[in-house]
Amino acid sequence: MPLSADPLSTDVLVIGGGPAGSAVAARLAHAGHDVTLVEKRAEGRHKSCGDLLSPRAVAELSRLDIDPMSFGGHAIQGVRMVYRRQRADAPWPEHHDMPDHAVVIRRDTLDEQLRRRARDAGATVLMGHEATAPISDRGFVRGAMMTLVDGTVRNVTARFIVVADGASSRFGRVLGTSRQRRWPYAIAARTYFSSPRHRDAWVETSLGLSDPHGNPVAGYGWVTPMGDGNVNVGVGVLSSYRDIKGLNTLKLLTAFSEHVAADWGLDPTQSLKPPTRLRLPIGGSVGPKMGPTFLVVGDAAGAANPFSGDGIDAALMGGRLAADVLDEALTTGNSTTLQRYPVVVAEEVEAYRKVGRLSARFLGRPAILKPALRLATRSDATMGAVLRIATNALRDDNTAGGAERAYRLASLAAKFAPSW
């Protein structure tokens, strides 16, 4: 029998120490609630594609009084989009709710800063605690059994649970969450190289990747300057690509690294760490988002942007909304308040996600992808419109432009596709 550690009891148990979980823990602890945050890894971890903080993510961090530039962040001015021989620089779209820059920071550094903020706010942060099984009371989830790195078992009971354990979300699956199979997902692979251009102020995004047979792939490649001597090089592919099951994303990454090697002054045979691969649910494709005593946030809820695959801003936003709902439930003593969570998330982003899922579905078809790429890259203005839609920086009616008009047309089409 494994040894047992002292049991714990808390108001809210947050499972997962990434951006979503840490945001919930920091906010609830700041509001005066007893919060315990558990992370299965004893030390920080790195992720397949989580170094770039979009302007929206930077704005969400500022709500937590966190400035990623203060702990080594590298400012990014915009995106340089590349398609064949065409190149266009698209600065981050102006938006009243967001700064005019993005920030690159190593994911393990960001996670540690967020956990520190939760800890400083009064949350108990336990590393090396893996939630392996739920604790139930009269049919309600009231905590989790933890397995520590040394094999010790500890029970943590709570009034409410937040599931934030990432894209694979083993604990979420135990509670009954699953991905909507008809909706698209993304596969990403990335690695690092030394590069003399590590201080560039532009992320380079290559559209129109090709498979080994020369056919266009529904996805993109990126080179992200880290500002620390290195660049993050990666590829992302949508599952709507017709030959997704036969596509080797690690080989696609190798081919892309060789393609950008000369421009970025890197040696494609000398990656700084083995490439990593991640399968990522997107567009809110995992549900249910709640149960009578639990909420699901971040990648565990498939919250990543369906246009770009960016999951950090969605994780931070979901953490903020979940914390608001839980604060009300704890303050009023009314657990039915949790039913508001999927509603407020839908009000915030569901229309945008539906358009993204619809777009992803059709962009997997070569007959649509090829002309769409030519149209999107024909000028700096259209590149900027693409970036505005992809980053959800759409303007209100008084300042609307081409991006908003295109989005409205796509949104109208999405209304006739209720299952997407």
C-alpha positions in Angstrom: 0.0 0.0 0.0 1.3 3.5 -0.8 2.0 5.9 2.0 -0.6 8.6 2.7 0.2 12.2 3.3 -2.0 14.5 5.4 -5.3 15.2 3.7 -6.2 18.8 2.8 -9.4 20.7 2.6 -10.0 23.8 0.5 -12.7 26.0 -1.0 -11.5 25.5 -4.6 -9.1 22.9 -5.9 -7.5 23.9 -9.2 -6.0 21.0 -11.1 -3.2 22.2 -13.4 -0.6 25.0 -13.0 -0.6 26.5 -16.4 -2.0 29.9 -17.4 -5.7 29.0 -17.0 -5.4 27.3 -13.6 -3.0 29.9 -12.2 -5.3 32.8 -13.4 -8.2 31.2 -11.6 -6.2 30.6 -8.4 -4.7 34.1 -8.3 -8.0 35.8 -8.7 -9.9 33.7 -6.2 -7.1 33.9 -3.6 -7.0 37.7 -4.1 -10.8 37.7 -3.4 -10.1 36.0 -0.1 -11.1 32.5 -0.8 -9.1 29.4 0.2 -7.6 28.0 -3.0 -5.2 25.1 -3.6 -3.5 24.8 -7.0 -1.9 21.5 -7.8 0.5 20.8 -10.7 1.6 17.2 -11.5 5.2 18.2 -12.5 7.6 18.9 -9.7 9.3 21.5 -11.8 8.3 23.8 -14.7 7.7 22.5 -18.1 7.9 23.7 -21.7 5.2 23.3 -24.3 5.1 22.7 -28.0 4.0 26.2 -29.0 3.5 28.6 -26.1 6.2 31.3 -26.3 4.3 34.1 -28.1 1.9 36.2 -26.0 -0.5 37.9 -28.3 -1.6 41.5 -27.5 -4.8 40.1 -26.1 -2.8 37.8 -23.8 -0.6 40.7 -22.7 -3.8 42.6 -21.9 -5.2 39.7 -19.9 -1.9 39.5 -18.0 -2.1 43.2 -17.2 -5.4 42.5 -15.5 -3.4 40.3 -13.1 -0.7 43.1 -12.7 1.8 41.0 -14.6 4.1 42.6 -17.2 6.0 39.9 -19.1 8.6 42.5 -20.2 9.6 42.9 -16.5 11.0 39.3 -16.4 12.8 39.0 -19.7 10.1 39.3 -22.4 11.0 40.3 -25.9 8.6 42.7 -27.6 7.2 41.8 -31.0 5.9 44.5 -33.3 3.8 42.4 -35.7 3.7 39.5 -38.1 5.7 39.2 -41.3 3.5 37.0 -43.6 5.2 35.0 -46.3 3.5 33.3 -49.2 5.8 32.0 -52.0 7.8 35.1 -53.0 5.4 37.6 -51.4 6.2 39.2 -48.1 4.2 41.7 -46.2 4.6 43.2 -42.7 1.4 43.4 -40.7 1.7 45.3 -37.4 -0.6 44.2 -34.6 -4.0 45.7 -35.2 -5.0 48.7 -33.2 -7.6 47.9 -30.6 -8.8 49.9 -27.6 -8.6 46.8 -25.3 -5.1 45.7 -26.3 -1.5 47.0 -26.4 0.2 47.6 -29.7 2.8 44.8 -29.2 3.1 41.1 -28.4 5.7 39.6 -26.1 7.8 36.5 -26.4 8.6 34.7 -23.2 9.6 31.1 -22.5 6.6 29.2 -21.4 8.1 27.7 -18.3 9.1 31.3 -17.2 5.5 32.5 -17.8 4.0 29.6 -15.9 6.3 30.2 -12.9 5.4 33.9 -12.8 1.7 33.1 -12.8 2.0 30.5 -10.1 4.0 33.0 -8.1 1.2 35.5 -8.5 -1.3 32.9 -7.2 1.0 32.1 -4.3 1.5 35.8 -3.4 -2.2 36.3 -3.5 -2.6 33.5 -0.8 -3.2 30.4 -2.8 -1.5 27.1 -1.7 0.6 25.9 -4.7 1.6 22.2 -4.6 4.0 21.0 -7.3 4.5 17.3 -8.0 0.9 16.5 -7.2 -1.0 14.6 -9.9 -4.7 14.4 -9.6 -5.4 10.7 -10.4 -9.0 10.1 -9.4 -12.0 12.2 -8.2 -13.4 12.0 -4.7 -17.2 11.8 -4.8 -19.8 12.5 -2.1 -23.4 11.6 -2.9 -22.7 11.7 -6.6 -20.9 15.1 -6.6 -17.2 15.6 -7.2 -15.8 16.9 -3.9 -12.0 16.7 -4.5 -9.3 14.5 -5.9 -6.9 11.9 -4.9 -3.3 13.0 -5.6 -0.3 10.9 -6.3 2.9 12.6 -5.4 6.2 12.2 -7.2 7.5 9.8 -4.5 4.4 7.6 -4.8 2.7 9.1 -1.7 -1.1 9.5 -1.9 -2.9 12.6 -0.6 -6.6 13.4 -0.7 -7.6 17.0 -1.3 -11.3 17.8 -0.7 -13.0 21.0 -1.9 -16.3 22.7 -2.5 -15.5 23.3 -6.1 -13.0 21.9 -8.7 -11.4 23.7 -11.6 -10.1 21.3 -14.3 -7.2 23.0 -16.1 -4.8 20.1 -16.7 -4.2 20.7 -20.4 -5.1 19.4 -23.8 -5.0 15.7 -22.9 -6.9 16.4 -19.6 -7.0 13.0 -18.1 -8.9 14.2 -15.1 -11.5 15.9 -17.4 -12.0 12.7 -19.3 -12.7 10.9 -16.0 -15.4 13.5 -15.3 -16.9 12.9 -18.7 -15.4 15.6 -21.0 -14.8 14.7 -24.6 -13.9 16.4 -27.9 -16.6 17.1 -30.5 -15.3 14.7 -33.2 -16.7 16.6 -36.1 -14.9 19.8 -35.2 -11.3 20.4 -36.2 -8.2 20.1 -34.1 -4.6 21.2 -34.7 -1.3 19.4 -34.6 1.8 21.5 -33.9 5.5 20.6 -33.8 8.3 22.9 -32.8 12.0 23.2 -31.8 14.7 25.8 -31.2 17.7 27.0 -33.1 20.5 29.5 -32.5 20.0 32.5 -34.8 21.7 35.9 -35.3 18.2 37.3 -35.9 17.0 36.4 -32.4 16.2 40.1 -31.6 14.0 40.7 -34.7 10.8 42.5 -33.8 8.6 40.5 -36.2 7.3 36.9 -36.1 7.6 35.4 -39.5 4.6 33.3 -40.6 4.8 31.2 -43.7 1.5 30.4 -45.3 1.0 27.7 -48.0 3.0 24.9 -46.5 3.3 21.9 -48.8 3.2 18.2 -48.1 5.9 15.8 -49.5 3.8 15.6 -52.8 3.7 19.4 -53.2 0.1 19.7 -52.2 -0.9 22.7 -50.0 -1.4 22.0 -46.3 -4.1 23.7 -44.2 -1.6 25.2 -41.7 1.4 27.5 -41.4 5.0 27.6 -40.3 6.5 30.2 -37.9 9.8 31.6 -36.8 9.5 33.4 -33.5 12.5 35.5 -32.3 13.1 34.8 -28.6 15.5 37.7 -27.9 17.9 35.3 -26.0 20.0 34.1 -28.9 17.5 31.6 -30.1 14.4 31.3 -32.4 11.3 29.1 -32.0 10.6 27.3 -35.3 7.4 25.3 -35.7 4.6 24.2 -37.9 0.9 23.9 -37.2 -1.6 21.9 -39.3 -5.4 21.7 -39.1 -7.1 18.3 -39.0 -9.3 19.4 -41.9 -6.4 18.8 -44.2 -7.5 15.8 -46.3 -4.4 13.7 -45.7 -3.9 14.6 -42.0 -3.6 11.0 -40.9 -0.7 10.3 -43.3 1.1 13.6 -42.6 4.2 13.4 -40.4 4.4 16.8 -38.7 8.0 16.2 -37.5 9.1 15.7 -41.1 7.2 18.8 -42.1 9.0 20.7 -39.4 12.4 19.4 -40.7 11.5 20.5 -44.2 10.3 23.9 -43.0 13.5 24.4 -40.9 15.6 23.7 -44.0 13.5 26.2 -46.0 14.0 29.1 -43.5 17.6 28.2 -42.6 19.4 30.7 -45.0 17.2 33.6 -44.1 17.5 33.1 -40.4 21.2 32.1 -40.3 20.4 28.8 -38.5 21.8 25.3 -39.0 18.8 23.0 -39.5 20.8 20.0 -38.3 21.6 21.6 -35.0 18.4 22.0 -33.1 18.8 23.0 -29.4 16.4 20.3 -28.2 14.5 17.4 -29.7 11.4 18.5 -31.6 8.1 18.2 -29.7 4.6 17.5 -31.1 1.3 18.4 -29.6 -2.3 17.6 -30.6 -4.5 20.5 -29.6 -8.3 20.8 -29.5 -9.4 24.2 -30.7 -12.5 26.4 -30.9 -14.1 25.3 -27.7 -14.5 21.8 -29.0 -14.3 20.0 -25.6 -17.3 19.7 -23.3 -19.2 19.8 -21.1 -17.6 23.0 -19.7 -19.1 22.5 -16.2 -20.7 20.1 -13.8 -22.6 20.7 -10.5 -19.3 21.3 -8.7 -16.7 21.7 -11.4 -15.6 24.0 -14.3 -13.3 23.1 -17.2 -11.0 25.9 -18.5 -8.1 26.4 -21.0 -6.8 23.6 -23.2 -8.8 21.1 -21.1 -11.9 22.8 -22.6 -10.4 23.0 -26.1 -10.3 26.8 -25.8 -7.5 27.7 -28.3 -8.2 30.1 -31.1 -9.4 28.2 -34.1 -7.8 30.6 -36.5 -4.3 30.8 -35.0 -4.1 27.9 -32.5 -3.1 30.5 -29.8 -4.2 29.1 -26.5 -2.8 31.4 -23.9 -5.1 34.4 -24.3 -8.1 32.0 -24.3 -6.8 30.3 -21.2 -6.3 33.6 -19.3 -9.7 34.8 -20.4 -11.4 31.5 -19.4 -9.6 31.7 -16.1 -10.9 35.2 -15.5 -14.5 34.2 -16.3 -14.4 31.1 -14.2 -13.0 33.0 -11.2 -15.8 35.5 -11.5 -18.5 32.7 -11.5 -16.8 30.8 -8.6 -16.4 34.0 -6.6 -20.1 34.6 -6.8 -20.9 30.9 -6.0 -18.6 31.0 -2.9 -19.9 34.4 -1.7 -23.6 33.6 -2.1 -23.3 29.9 -1.2 -25.3 29.1 -4.3 -23.6 26.4 -6.3 -26.1 26.7 -9.2 -24.2 29.8 -10.1 -21.8 27.6 -11.9 -24.4 27.1 -14.7 -23.6 30.7 -15.7 -20.0 29.8 -16.8 -20.7 28.2 -20.2 -23.2 31.1 -20.9 -20.7 33.9 -20.2 -18.0 32.1 -22.2 -20.4 31.8 -25.1 -21.3 35.4 -24.9 -17.6 36.3 -25.0 -16.3 34.1 -27.8 -18.7 31.5 -29.2 -19.7 33.4 -32.3 -16.1 34.0 -33.2 -15.2 30.4 -32.5 -18.0 29.2 -34.7 -16.7 31.3 -37.6 -13.2 29.9 -36.9 -14.4 26.3 -36.9 -16.2 26.8 -40.2 -13.2 28.5 -41.8 -10.9 25.6 -40.6 -13.3 23.1 -42.1 -13.2 24.7 -45.5 -9.6 25.6 -45.6 -8.7 21.9 -45.5 -9.9 21.7 -49.1 -7.2 22.5 -51.7 -9.8 24.0 -54.1 -10.6 26.6 -51.5 -7.2 26.9 -49.8 -5.3 28.0 -52.9 -7.4 30.9 -53.9 -7.9 31.9 -50.3 -4.1 32.2 -49.9 -3.7 34.2 -53.0 -6.4 36.6 -51.9 -5.1 36.9 -48.3 -1.6 37.8 -49.4 -2.2 40.1 -52.3 -1.4 43.3 -50.4 -0.4 44.7 -47.0 -4.0 45.8 -46.4 -5.4 42.3 -46.9 -2.6 40.8 -44.7 -3.6 43.2 -42.0 -7.2 42.2 -42.3 -6.3 38.6 -42.0 -4.2 39.3 -38.9 -7.1 41.3 -37.4 -9.5 38.4 -37.8 -7.0 35.8 -36.7 -6.2 37.6 -33.4 -9.9 38.6 -32.7 -9.1 42.3 -32.8 -12.3 43.2 -34.7 -13.4 46.8 -34.4 -16.9 48.1 -33.5 -19.3 49.5 -36.1 -18.0 53.0 -36.0 -14.5 52.0 -37.1 -15.2 48.8 -39.0 -13.2 48.1 -42.2 -12.6 45.2 -44.6 -11.7 42.7 -41.9 -15.0 43.3 -40.2 -17.0 43.1 -43.4 -15.3 39.8 -44.3 -16.0 38.5 -40.8 -19.7 39.4 -41.0 -20.1 37.4 -44.2 -18.4 34.4 -42.6 -20.5 34.8 -39.5 -23.7 34.9 -41.7 -22.6 31.6 -43.4 -21.8 30.1 -40.0 -25.4 30.6 -38.9 -26.5 28.0 -41.5 -24.1 25.5 -40.1 -25.5 24.8 -36.6 -23.4 21.7 -35.9 -20.1 23.5 -36.5 
